[in-house]
């Protein structure tokens, strides 16, 4: 039995609705801003996408740091005892 949507992107619906957006003031390099406008880059979308990725990476790094002891213990157990049911694997 497979679990579908084990990691659904719940936040997707929230962030796509106009009501979930909020105005913010940013200070950007004059040259980069001029180039982005000349290229037709949507600044709000570009900043939102980049900031979203930075937040995802930071959350991942913090989760790994918070669970480092467990991960190390689990990896050590697997190294010493192998995976559970490993003898019955066919691949």
Order of alpha helices (4+ residues) and beta strands (2+ residues): alpha-alpha-alpha-alpha
